[in-house]
Amino acid sequence: MSIEASTHNSDRRFRALIEHSIDAIALLTPEGTVTYVSPAIERVLGYTPQEFMTINGFDVIHPGDIPSIAHTFQQLLATPGLVDTKQFRGRHKDGAWRWVEATVTNLLHDPDVQAIVTNLHDITERRSLEQQLQYSEQKLRSLVESNILGVIVVDLDGRIYEINDRFAQILGYSRDELLAETFNWSPLIPPDAHETLAQVMTPLLSTGALPPLEWEYLRKDGSSVHVLAAGTLLDQERRLALGVILDISDRKAAERRKQEFLSMVSHELRTPLTAILGLIELALMQIDLRPRSLPPEAEGLLGQIEKVLQQASGQVEIETRLVEELLELSRLEMHKFGLSLQRENLVTIVQKAVANQQQAARTRQIELVLLPDEVVPVIADAGRIGQVLTNYLTNALKYAPADQVVSVCLEVTGTIARVSVCDQGPGLTPEQQQRVWESFYQAAVPGYQGADGGLGLGLAIAKVIIEQHQGQVGVESAPGRGSTFWFTVPLADGLITDVEKLFLD
């Protein structure tokens, strides 16, 4: 093969490579005029090679990028062989601006090229991802540097790699102390919490996230600090995690003061109320012991006094119940009530609660539907379960029409016992069904003007009590169609044995 033929074949191969390159390759004069462009220009900026060659190269560059590009172009012209890379916004044929990366080489001195060679590559998607990443990093950095939250990067063996100032401040250490290679986070954990910490780490390793939870750390001076903590696993292999904490010591202290205040006020109110109720009962007893030979006028006066005292007794009982609910508010907020768990028969608990309500509301009809079995064994605090059912019944009798039956049903499905109270009252909207379990919430009932509406704590207390029994509460209702409030508790099987241990240990 002759030298001319070999050279021709090489030129053809070289041209084929250029023609099929995914990057657009253009040749420019020192004035910026395009003398050649490869077909890939249509992929990059939408123009055909013929269309692009009629355009001055600077005409497709964003005005904001022209000064930088012009400066680079002048440097290229002054330095033969210089190679530089620039990023700029190029106007696509459809009018949109696309990010383009251009590698520019001055080959004007090369007799075979005599042009500025430009390699153009569309980097719009890459720039978008870079900007998103940069934005995310800025947000994270702003969060870390704002020192609103304490931030820590730590491995699960206890080595701390990074913290912000707020984390060190919350724990009373300096950054250098916490970041020292010899420091391990064990001194930050209360001695009795290490086993719990191991349990907390389980979901972090299995799911990669630690949901927010209240936690307690030890400060450098030995005092404790309450925090709200959450975390995420950064590197599974290195067991590296990112944690954030919020100091909630002030909130916990305020809650404690409020609970102490409520407890104190409730006790102070309950003592005189008990005395007043006792005096009223004593006065009524004395009236019952009156001589039967009194004049009609005196008999009538004593009758009026007896009626007033009975009304006063009823009002005192209402106030006593409100004070008792107020006293239990602190227990409610701690989500814990004192329970005396025993092996009980749920049938007996339900029968007793219904009988008590029937005695208190003699004119109302309560229908009790029980299982054929006389025993439904549960591990429970009979008084607390009775309290829940009494609350359900009280509400049903309060809001349902006086001529309508209130039904109580006890049923068992599998290992779960379910108690429900059904009324034909005004019913609840979906929003009300969600909110009736909130503290102090009282659903607006059209046409009801009750004087003893309570504090709106009954259902909230019921929910906590049932949850402590490892059960659930719920309501099924619709406006104008009545309501069915229910709760479930596990039967006294192996599962209940675990619950029993939980409370009796």
C-alpha positions in Angstrom: 0.0 0.0 0.0 1.4 3.4 -0.9 2.0 6.2 1.6 -0.7 8.2 0.0 -3.3 5.4 0.3 -2.3 4.7 4.0 -2.6 8.4 4.8 -6.0 8.5 3.1 -7.2 5.6 5.1 -6.0 7.1 8.3 -7.8 10.4 7.5 -11.0 8.4 6.8 -10.8 6.6 10.1 -10.1 9.8 12.0 -13.0 11.6 10.3 -15.3 8.6 11.1 -14.3 8.9 14.8 -15.2 12.6 14.8 -18.4 12.1 12.9 -19.7 9.4 15.4 -18.4 11.1 18.6 -21.1 11.8 21.2 -19.4 15.2 21.8 -19.7 17.9 19.3 -16.3 18.9 17.8 -16.0 22.3 16.2 -13.3 24.3 14.4 -13.2 28.1 14.9 -11.3 31.0 13.4 -9.6 33.6 15.7 -12.8 35.7 15.1 -15.1 32.9 16.4 -16.5 31.9 13.1 -17.3 28.1 12.9 -15.6 26.5 9.9 -16.6 22.9 10.8 -18.8 21.2 13.3 -19.5 17.5 13.8 -23.1 16.0 13.6 -23.2 15.7 17.4 -23.9 19.4 17.6 -27.5 18.6 17.0 -27.5 16.4 20.2 -25.9 19.1 22.2 -27.6 22.3 21.0 -30.3 21.2 18.6 -28.8 22.7 15.4 -27.8 20.8 12.3 -24.1 21.3 11.3 -25.2 23.4 8.4 -27.3 25.7 10.7 -24.6 26.0 13.3 -21.9 27.0 10.8 -23.9 30.1 9.9 -23.8 31.3 13.5 -21.0 33.1 15.3 -19.9 30.9 18.2 -20.4 33.8 20.7 -24.0 34.2 19.6 -25.2 31.0 21.4 -23.4 31.8 24.7 -25.4 33.2 27.6 -24.7 37.0 28.0 -23.6 36.4 31.6 -20.9 33.9 30.5 -19.5 35.8 27.6 -17.0 37.9 29.5 -15.3 34.8 31.0 -15.4 32.9 27.7 -14.0 36.0 25.8 -11.1 36.3 28.4 -10.3 32.6 28.0 -10.5 32.9 24.2 -8.0 35.8 24.2 -5.6 33.8 26.4 -5.8 30.9 23.9 -5.0 33.1 21.0 -1.9 34.5 22.7 -0.6 31.0 23.7 -0.2 28.4 20.9 -1.0 24.9 22.1 -2.8 26.1 25.2 -5.7 23.8 26.4 -8.5 25.1 28.6 -11.9 23.9 29.8 -14.8 26.1 30.5 -18.5 25.6 31.4 -21.1 27.9 30.1 -24.8 28.1 29.2 -25.5 27.6 25.5 -28.8 28.5 23.8 -30.5 25.5 22.4 -32.4 25.8 19.1 -35.6 25.5 21.1 -34.6 28.6 23.1 -33.8 26.8 26.3 -30.4 27.3 28.0 -28.3 24.2 28.3 -25.1 23.8 30.3 -22.2 22.9 28.1 -18.6 22.0 29.0 -16.1 23.0 26.3 -12.5 21.9 26.1 -10.7 24.4 23.8 -7.3 23.9 22.2 -5.3 26.5 20.2 -4.0 24.6 17.1 -3.7 27.7 14.9 0.0 27.1 14.6 -0.6 23.5 13.3 -0.4 23.7 9.5 -2.7 20.7 9.2 -5.5 22.2 11.5 -5.0 26.0 11.7 -8.0 26.4 13.9 -9.3 26.7 17.5 -10.5 23.1 18.2 -13.5 23.0 20.6 -15.0 19.8 22.1 -18.6 20.5 23.4 -20.3 18.2 25.9 -23.9 18.6 27.3 -23.6 18.6 31.1 -27.1 20.0 31.9 -28.1 16.9 34.0 -24.8 16.8 35.7 -25.0 20.4 36.7 -28.5 19.9 37.9 -27.4 17.0 40.1 -24.4 19.0 41.3 -26.6 22.0 42.2 -29.0 19.7 44.1 -26.2 18.1 46.0 -24.7 21.5 46.7 -28.1 22.8 47.9 -28.5 19.7 50.2 -25.0 20.2 51.6 -25.7 23.9 52.2 -28.9 23.0 54.0 -27.1 20.4 56.2 -24.2 22.7 56.8 -26.7 25.5 57.8 -28.4 23.2 60.2 -25.2 22.1 61.7 -23.7 25.6 62.0 -27.0 27.2 63.3 -26.4 25.3 66.6 -30.1 24.9 67.1 -29.6 21.1 67.3 -26.7 19.1 68.5 -25.2 17.1 65.6 -22.8 14.2 66.0 -21.1 11.7 63.6 -20.2 8.6 65.6 -19.5 4.9 65.0 -21.5 2.4 67.0 -18.4 1.4 68.9 -18.4 4.8 70.5 -15.7 6.8 68.6 -16.8 10.3 67.8 -15.7 11.7 64.4 -17.5 15.0 64.2 -19.7 17.3 66.3 -21.0 20.8 66.2 -20.6 23.4 68.9 -24.2 22.9 70.2 -23.6 19.2 70.9 -20.5 20.0 73.0 -22.4 22.8 74.7 -25.4 20.6 75.7 -23.0 18.0 77.3 -20.7 20.5 78.9 -17.5 19.3 77.1 -15.2 21.1 74.7 -15.0 20.0 71.1 -11.4 18.8 71.5 -12.4 16.6 74.5 -15.2 14.9 72.6 -13.1 14.5 69.3 -10.0 13.1 71.1 -9.2 9.6 69.8 -9.1 8.3 73.3 -12.6 9.5 74.1 -15.5 7.0 74.0 -19.1 8.0 74.3 -19.8 5.5 77.1 -19.4 8.3 79.8 -22.3 10.1 78.2 -24.7 7.2 78.8 -26.2 6.7 82.3 -25.0 3.3 83.8 -28.5 1.9 83.9 -29.2 2.8 80.2 -26.5 0.8 78.4 -28.8 -2.2 78.0 -31.6 0.0 76.7 -29.1 1.7 74.3 -28.3 -1.7 72.8 -32.0 -2.2 72.1 -32.3 1.2 70.6 -29.5 0.5 68.2 -31.3 -2.5 66.8 -33.7 -0.6 64.6 -30.9 1.7 63.5 -28.9 -1.2 62.1 -31.9 -3.0 60.6 -33.7 0.0 59.0 -31.0 2.6 58.8 -33.0 5.1 60.8 -33.6 5.8 64.5 -37.0 7.4 65.0 -37.2 10.4 67.4 -37.1 9.3 71.1 -36.6 11.0 74.4 -33.2 10.1 75.9 -31.0 11.1 78.8 -27.3 11.9 78.7 -24.8 12.6 81.4 -23.0 15.9 81.3 -19.3 16.3 82.1 -20.2 17.6 85.6 -22.3 14.4 86.3 -25.7 16.0 85.9 -28.3 14.6 83.5 -29.8 16.3 80.5 -33.0 15.3 78.8 -32.8 15.3 75.0 -35.0 14.4 72.0 -32.7 12.3 69.8 -32.9 10.8 66.3 -30.4 9.3 63.9 -29.6 7.7 60.6 -27.0 5.2 59.5 -24.4 6.8 57.1 -22.2 3.8 56.4 -23.4 0.2 57.1 -19.9 -1.3 56.8 -18.2 1.2 59.0 -21.2 1.3 61.4 -21.1 5.1 61.1 -24.2 7.1 62.1 -25.4 10.7 62.1 -27.3 11.7 65.2 -29.1 14.9 66.2 -30.3 15.9 69.6 -32.5 18.7 71.0 -32.1 19.8 74.6 -35.6 19.4 76.2 -34.5 19.9 79.8 -36.5 23.1 80.1 -39.6 21.4 78.8 -39.2 18.4 81.1 -38.7 20.7 84.1 -41.8 22.7 83.1 -43.8 19.4 82.8 -42.6 18.3 86.2 -43.5 21.6 87.8 -47.0 21.4 86.2 -47.5 17.9 87.4 -46.5 18.8 90.9 -48.8 21.8 90.8 -51.7 19.8 89.5 -51.1 17.1 92.1 -50.9 19.7 94.9 -54.0 21.6 93.8 -56.0 18.4 93.3 -55.2 17.2 96.8 -55.9 20.6 98.3 -59.3 20.7 96.5 -60.2 17.1 97.3 -59.8 17.5 101.1 -62.5 20.3 101.6 -64.8 18.6 99.0 -64.7 15.4 101.0 -65.5 17.3 104.2 -68.4 19.2 102.5 -69.8 15.9 101.2 -69.5 14.3 104.6 -71.3 17.3 106.2 -74.1 17.1 103.7 -74.5 13.4 104.2 -74.6 14.0 108.0 -77.3 16.7 107.6 -79.4 14.3 105.5 -79.0 11.6 108.1 -80.2 14.0 110.8 -83.2 14.8 108.7 -84.0 11.1 108.3 -83.8 10.8 112.1 -86.3 13.7 112.7 -89.4 13.1 114.8 -92.4 12.0 112.8 -94.8 14.2 114.7 -93.6 17.6 113.4 -96.1 20.2 112.3 -96.9 20.3 108.6 -95.1 23.6 108.1 -91.9 22.2 109.7 -92.2 19.0 107.7 -92.5 21.0 104.5 -89.5 23.1 105.3 -87.4 20.1 106.1 -88.5 18.5 102.9 -87.2 21.6 101.0 -84.0 21.5 102.9 -83.5 17.8 102.1 -84.1 18.5 98.4 -81.5 21.3 98.4 -79.0 19.2 100.2 -79.4 16.3 97.8 -78.8 18.7 94.9 -75.8 20.1 96.7 -74.5 16.5 97.2 -74.9 15.8 93.5 -72.9 19.0 92.6 -70.2 18.1 95.1 -69.9 14.6 93.5 -69.5 16.3 90.1 -66.8 18.5 91.5 -65.1 15.6 93.1 -65.0 13.7 89.8 -63.5 16.7 88.1 -60.8 17.0 90.7 -60.1 13.3 90.4 -59.7 13.8 86.6 -57.4 16.7 87.3 -55.3 14.6 89.7 -54.9 12.0 87.0 -53.8 14.5 84.4 -50.2 14.3 85.6 -50.4 10.5 85.3 -51.9 10.8 81.8 -49.1 13.1 80.6 -46.5 10.6 81.9 -48.6 8.0 80.0 -48.6 5.8 83.0 -51.1 4.9 85.6 -50.5 2.8 88.7 -52.0 -0.7 87.9 -52.7 -3.6 90.3 -52.7 -6.5 87.8 -54.5 -9.7 88.8 -56.0 -12.6 87.0 -59.5 -11.4 86.5 -62.8 -12.5 84.8 -63.6 -9.8 82.3 -67.3 -10.9 82.4 -67.5 -10.0 86.1 -65.8 -6.6 85.5 -68.3 -5.8 82.7 -71.3 -6.9 84.7 -70.3 -4.8 87.7 -69.7 -1.7 85.7 -73.1 -2.0 83.9 -74.9 -2.7 87.2 -73.4 0.4 88.7 -74.5 2.6 85.8 -77.9 1.0 85.7 -78.3 1.8 89.5 -77.2 5.4 88.8 -79.5 5.8 85.8 -82.6 3.9 86.8 -84.8 5.3 84.1 -82.4 4.3 81.3 -82.2 0.9 79.6 -78.8 -0.8 79.3 -78.7 -4.0 77.3 -75.8 -6.4 78.1 -74.8 -9.0 75.5 -72.4 -11.6 76.9 -70.8 -14.8 75.7 -72.1 -18.2 76.6 -68.9 -18.7 78.5 -69.1 -17.5 82.0 -65.3 -16.8 82.2 -63.2 -14.6 80.0 -59.8 -14.6 81.8 -57.5 -11.5 81.5 -54.6 -10.1 83.4 -55.9 -6.7 84.4 -56.5 -4.0 86.9 -60.3 -4.6 87.4 -60.8 -1.1 88.8 -59.1 0.6 85.8 -60.9 -1.5 83.2 -64.1 -0.8 85.0 -63.2 2.9 84.9 -62.8 2.7 81.1 -66.2 1.0 80.6 -67.9 3.4 83.0 -66.5 6.3 80.9 -67.9 4.8 77.7 -71.3 4.2 79.4 -71.5 7.7 81.0 -70.9 9.3 77.6 -73.4 7.1 75.9 -76.1 7.8 78.5 -75.3 11.5 78.5 -75.6 12.1 74.7 -78.0 9.4 73.5 -81.8 9.9 73.6 -83.4 8.9 76.9 -85.8 6.5 75.2 -83.1 4.6 73.3 -81.3 1.5 74.5 -77.5 1.6 75.2 -75.9 -1.8 74.3 -72.8 -3.3 75.9 -71.3 -6.3 74.2 -68.4 -8.6 75.2 -67.0 -10.9 72.5 -63.8 -12.9 72.0 -61.9 -13.4 68.8 -58.8 -15.6 68.9 -56.7 -14.4 71.8 -58.4 -10.9 72.0 -61.4 -9.9 74.1 -63.4 -6.9 72.8 -65.8 -4.8 74.8 -68.1 -2.3 73.0 -70.7 0.3 74.0 -73.2 1.2 71.3 -75.6 4.2 71.5 -78.1 5.8 69.1 -76.8 9.3 69.8 -75.9 12.2 67.4 -72.7 10.4 66.2 -69.3 11.9 65.4 -67.7 13.2 62.3 -64.4 11.6 61.1 -62.4 14.6 62.5 -64.2 14.2 65.9 -63.5 10.5 65.9 -59.8 11.3 65.6 -59.8 14.0 68.3 -62.0 12.5 71.0 -58.9 10.7 72.4 -57.0 14.0 72.9 -56.8 15.6 76.4 -59.3 18.4 77.0 -61.1 17.8 73.7 -64.9 17.8 73.9 -66.9 17.2 70.7 -69.6 19.7 70.0 -72.9 17.9 70.2 -75.9 19.8 68.7 -78.8 20.3 71.2 -76.8 19.1 74.2 -76.5 21.6 77.1 -75.0 19.4 79.7 -73.8 21.0 83.0 -71.4 18.3 83.8 -69.4 18.1 80.6 -66.2 17.3 82.5 -62.7 18.3 81.5 -62.5 16.3 78.4 -60.0 13.9 79.9 -62.1 10.7 80.2 -61.4 9.2 76.8 -57.7 10.3 76.9 -57.4 8.5 80.3 -59.2 5.4 78.9 -56.8 5.2 76.0 -53.7 5.3 78.2 -55.2 2.7 80.6 -56.0 0.3 77.8 -52.6 0.8 76.1 -51.0 -0.1 79.4 -53.0 -3.3 79.3 -51.5 -4.0 75.8 -54.9 -3.3 74.2 -56.4 -0.8 71.8 -59.3 1.6 71.8 -61.4 2.9 68.9 -64.7 4.3 67.8 -67.1 3.6 64.9 -69.5 6.4 64.2 -71.2 8.6 61.6 -73.2 11.8 62.1 -76.8 10.9 62.9 -76.1 7.2 63.2 -74.9 6.8 66.8 -71.5 5.7 68.0 -69.8 2.5 69.1 -66.8 2.9 71.4 -64.8 -0.2 71.9 -61.6 -1.5 73.6 -59.7 -4.7 73.4 -57.4 -6.5 75.8 -55.5 -9.8 75.4 -56.7 -13.0 77.0 -54.7 -14.5 79.8 -52.4 -16.7 77.7 -48.6 -16.7 77.1 -48.7 -13.1 75.8 -50.4 -11.9 78.9 -47.8 -13.5 81.0 -45.2 -11.2 79.5 -47.4 -8.2 80.1 -47.9 -9.4 83.7 -44.1 -9.6 84.2 -43.8 -6.1 82.7 -45.9 -4.6 85.4 -45.2 -6.8 88.3 -41.4 -7.0 88.2 
